[in-house]
Amino acid sequence: MTSRLAALAAAESDVRARMAVSRANLVAVREAARLVPGASRPSLTMRARELVTTAPNVTLLAAVLVGSLVIGPRRIVGVVVRNGLVAWIAKTVRRVAGN
């Protein structure tokens, strides 16, 4: 019985030692990242162009929200559905024609 407890205690101390080493490595890498100049990300306004090019659906959603504020939600629904349907049909036709 005591050998089992000793084995469990040894295994637990091994795990704790590995966790301590892992945490020390993580803290060291984090501190090194803080010290590197230019490692911080630019602000959201500076990244607007990147966001628009990588996430066109976000841009579309923003345009729909602004449009609903400007011309009203009832009229924007018709515009979005009509243009979205035309775009979907065109994309599908291009995809089928390409194959």
Backbone as JSON, one array per atom type, in Angstrom:
{
  "sequence": "MTSRLAALAAAESDVRARMAVSRANLVAVREAARLVPGASRPSLTMRARELVTTAPNVTLLAAVLVGSLVIGPRRIVGVVVRNGLVAWIAKTVRRVAGN",
  "N": [[0.82, -1.19, 0.0], [1.91, 1.25, 0.81], [3.88, 1.52, -1.09], [2.45, 1.99, -3.37], [1.33, 4.48, -2.78], [3.67, 5.94, -2.58], [4.56, 5.74, -5.22], [2.51, 7.12, -6.53], [2.85, 9.65, -5.41], [5.4, 10.26, -6.36], [4.89, 10.3, -9.11], [3.11, 12.42, -9.18], [4.75, 14.51, -8.34], [6.53, 14.57, -10.48], [4.82, 15.37, -12.57], [4.09, 17.89, -11.61], [6.58, 19.14, -11.69], [7.11, 19.15, -14.47], [4.99, 20.8, -15.25], [5.74, 23.18, -14.03], [8.11, 23.79, -15.43], [7.04, 24.09, -17.99], [5.35, 26.29, -17.58], [7.24, 28.23, -16.9], [8.62, 28.42, -19.34], [6.55, 29.42, -20.95], [6.05, 31.91, -19.75], [8.52, 33.13, -20.2], [8.6, 33.27, -23.02], [6.42, 34.92, -23.44], [7.25, 37.3, -22.21], [9.43, 37.85, -23.85], [8.12, 38.36, -26.23], [6.82, 40.71, -25.61], [8.95, 42.47, -25.45], [9.9, 42.7, -28.02], [10.11, 45.05, -30.54], [7.45, 46.45, -32.44], [5.85, 44.27, -32.44], [3.29, 44.52, -31.62], [-0.15, 44.65, -32.56], [-1.66, 46.62, -35.13], [-4.09, 49.3, -34.72], [-7.73, 48.98, -34.83], [-8.83, 50.73, -36.7], [-6.69, 51.15, -38.38], [-6.44, 48.67, -39.46], [-8.59, 48.39, -41.11], [-8.73, 48.22, -43.94], [-7.49, 45.75, -44.38], [-9.32, 44.08, -43.07], [-11.57, 44.45, -44.67], [-10.77, 43.34, -47.11], [-10.25, 40.7, -46.42], [-12.55, 39.78, -45.22], [-15.23, 39.9, -46.73], [-17.92, 39.47, -46.19], [-18.37, 40.64, -43.74], [-18.11, 43.29, -44.41], [-20.29, 43.5, -46.12], [-22.38, 43.07, -44.31], [-22.05, 45.32, -42.68], [-22.62, 47.3, -44.58], [-25.31, 46.74, -45.08], [-26.42, 47.3, -42.57], [-25.87, 50.06, -42.33], [-27.25, 50.96, -44.57], [-29.87, 50.26, -43.83], [-30.26, 52.07, -41.82], [-30.18, 54.45, -43.25], [-32.03, 54.34, -45.51], [-34.1, 52.91, -44.48], [-35.42, 49.97, -42.9], [-37.35, 48.41, -44.26], [-37.16, 48.94, -47.02], [-34.51, 48.27, -47.46], [-34.44, 45.53, -47.18], [-35.67, 44.52, -49.51], [-33.81, 45.37, -51.42], [-31.49, 44.02, -50.63], [-32.28, 41.31, -50.8], [-32.97, 41.11, -53.52], [-30.55, 41.86, -54.87], [-28.78, 40.07, -53.66], [-29.84, 37.63, -54.51], [-29.48, 37.81, -57.28], [-26.68, 37.95, -57.38], [-26.04, 35.43, -56.3], [-27.15, 33.7, -58.22], [-25.62, 34.43, -60.45], [-23.06, 33.7, -59.57], [-23.4, 30.94, -59.33], [-23.95, 30.24, -62.0], [-21.5, 30.94, -63.19], [-19.83, 29.13, -61.9], [-20.89, 26.66, -62.79], [-20.54, 26.95, -65.54], [-17.81, 27.04, -65.63], [-17.06, 24.46, -65.08]],
  "CA": [[0.0, 0.0, 0.0], [2.75, 2.45, 0.87], [4.62, 1.65, -2.34], [1.52, 2.6, -4.32], [1.26, 5.89, -2.42], [4.95, 6.54, -2.95], [4.59, 5.85, -6.68], [1.6, 8.21, -6.89], [3.49, 10.91, -5.0], [6.49, 10.51, -7.29], [4.3, 10.68, -10.39], [2.55, 13.76, -9.01], [5.86, 15.48, -8.31], [7.03, 14.67, -11.85], [3.87, 16.18, -13.32], [4.22, 19.27, -11.13], [7.85, 19.68, -12.19], [6.92, 19.45, -15.89], [4.1, 21.96, -15.33], [6.53, 24.35, -13.66], [8.99, 24.08, -16.55], [6.19, 24.58, -19.07], [4.91, 27.64, -17.23], [8.4, 29.11, -17.01], [8.85, 28.65, -20.77], [5.48, 30.28, -21.43], [6.28, 33.26, -19.24], [9.7, 33.67, -20.89], [8.21, 33.61, -24.39], [5.51, 36.07, -23.36], [8.07, 38.48, -21.94], [10.22, 38.14, -25.05], [7.22, 38.95, -27.22], [6.56, 42.08, -25.19], [10.14, 43.28, -25.65], [10.18, 42.85, -29.44], [9.39, 46.22, -31.06], [6.62, 46.22, -33.61], [5.09, 43.04, -32.32], [1.9, 44.8, -31.31], [-1.0, 44.75, -33.73], [-2.19, 47.98, -35.34], [-5.45, 49.5, -34.23], [-8.79, 48.51, -35.7], [-9.0, 51.64, -37.83], [-5.58, 50.94, -39.3], [-6.61, 47.37, -40.09], [-9.89, 48.36, -41.8], [-8.55, 47.72, -45.31], [-7.22, 44.31, -44.29], [-10.56, 43.41, -42.72], [-12.47, 44.49, -45.82], [-10.32, 42.41, -48.14], [-10.28, 39.32, -45.96], [-13.88, 39.4, -44.75], [-16.22, 40.69, -47.45], [-19.25, 39.34, -45.59], [-18.45, 41.65, -42.68], [-18.36, 44.54, -45.12], [-21.68, 43.44, -46.59], [-23.25, 43.27, -43.15], [-21.95, 46.73, -42.3], [-23.35, 48.08, -45.58], [-26.74, 46.52, -44.85], [-26.81, 48.05, -41.37], [-25.88, 51.49, -42.65], [-28.37, 51.17, -45.49], [-31.15, 50.23, -43.1], [-30.39, 53.34, -41.09], [-30.36, 55.56, -44.18], [-33.27, 54.26, -46.3], [-35.13, 52.19, -43.73], [-35.27, 48.5, -42.96], [-38.28, 47.77, -45.2], [-36.63, 49.07, -48.38], [-33.2, 47.6, -47.58], [-34.67, 44.09, -47.33], [-35.88, 44.25, -50.93], [-32.55, 45.56, -52.14], [-30.56, 42.94, -50.27], [-32.77, 40.04, -51.35], [-32.87, 41.16, -54.98], [-29.14, 41.84, -55.27], [-28.19, 38.82, -53.2], [-30.31, 36.56, -55.38], [-28.8, 37.98, -58.57], [-25.27, 37.57, -57.19], [-25.97, 33.99, -56.1], [-27.4, 33.06, -59.51], [-24.45, 34.68, -61.3], [-21.95, 32.87, -59.08], [-23.7, 29.55, -59.66], [-23.78, 30.08, -63.44], [-20.06, 30.95, -63.47], [-19.27, 27.88, -61.41], [-21.33, 25.58, -63.68], [-19.91, 27.17, -66.85], [-16.39, 26.74, -65.49], [-16.87, 23.01, -65.05]],
  "C": [[0.86, 1.25, 0.0], [3.56, 2.62, -0.41], [3.74, 2.29, -3.41], [1.41, 4.1, -4.05], [2.56, 6.62, -2.78], [5.05, 6.72, -4.45], [3.69, 6.98, -7.15], [2.21, 9.56, -6.54], [4.63, 11.26, -5.95], [5.96, 10.96, -8.65], [3.73, 12.1, -10.31], [3.66, 14.81, -9.0], [6.48, 15.65, -9.7], [6.12, 15.57, -12.7], [3.98, 17.65, -12.9], [5.51, 19.92, -11.63], [7.74, 20.02, -13.68], [6.02, 20.66, -16.08], [4.85, 23.24, -15.0], [7.47, 24.76, -14.79], [8.19, 24.67, -17.71], [5.73, 26.01, -18.8], [6.06, 28.63, -17.34], [8.71, 29.43, -18.47], [7.8, 29.6, -21.34], [5.69, 31.72, -20.99], [7.47, 33.9, -19.95], [9.36, 34.08, -22.32], [7.3, 34.83, -24.4], [6.28, 37.36, -23.11], [8.92, 38.85, -23.15], [9.36, 38.79, -26.12], [6.89, 40.39, -26.88], [7.73, 43.0, -25.51], [10.45, 43.53, -27.12], [9.41, 44.07, -29.96], [8.61, 45.87, -32.32], [5.81, 44.95, -33.54], [3.62, 43.29, -32.01], [1.12, 44.98, -32.61], [-1.5, 46.18, -33.9], [-3.63, 48.07, -34.87], [-6.47, 49.04, -35.26], [-8.97, 49.43, -36.91], [-7.87, 51.48, -38.85], [-5.72, 49.61, -40.05], [-7.9, 47.28, -40.91], [-9.74, 47.79, -43.22], [-8.3, 46.21, -45.31], [-8.5, 43.55, -43.98], [-11.53, 43.37, -43.9], [-12.05, 43.48, -46.88], [-10.41, 40.96, -47.7], [-11.66, 38.85, -45.54], [-14.94, 40.22, -45.46], [-17.63, 40.57, -46.86], [-19.44, 40.32, -44.44], [-18.74, 43.01, -43.29], [-19.8, 44.59, -45.61], [-22.64, 43.68, -45.44], [-23.22, 44.72, -42.68], [-22.71, 47.61, -43.29], [-24.85, 47.92, -45.41], [-27.21, 47.3, -43.63], [-26.86, 49.54, -41.64], [-27.03, 51.82, -43.59], [-29.72, 51.15, -44.8], [-31.34, 51.48, -42.27], [-30.73, 54.49, -42.04], [-31.71, 55.48, -44.89], [-34.38, 53.46, -45.62], [-35.03, 50.69, -43.93], [-36.18, 47.84, -44.0], [-37.72, 47.82, -46.63], [-35.3, 48.32, -48.53], [-33.37, 46.1, -47.74], [-34.87, 43.74, -48.8], [-34.61, 44.37, -51.73], [-31.6, 44.4, -51.88], [-31.0, 41.62, -50.88], [-32.59, 40.03, -52.86], [-31.41, 41.05, -55.43], [-28.44, 40.56, -54.83], [-28.58, 37.65, -54.07], [-29.62, 36.63, -56.74], [-27.34, 37.55, -58.44], [-25.13, 36.06, -57.03], [-26.17, 33.25, -57.41], [-26.19, 33.24, -60.42], [-23.28, 33.81, -60.87], [-22.16, 31.41, -59.45], [-23.52, 29.29, -61.16], [-22.31, 30.06, -63.81], [-19.42, 29.64, -63.04], [-19.63, 26.71, -62.34], [-20.64, 25.73, -65.04], [-18.43, 26.85, -66.8], [-16.11, 25.25, -65.5], [-17.22, 22.47, -66.37]]
}
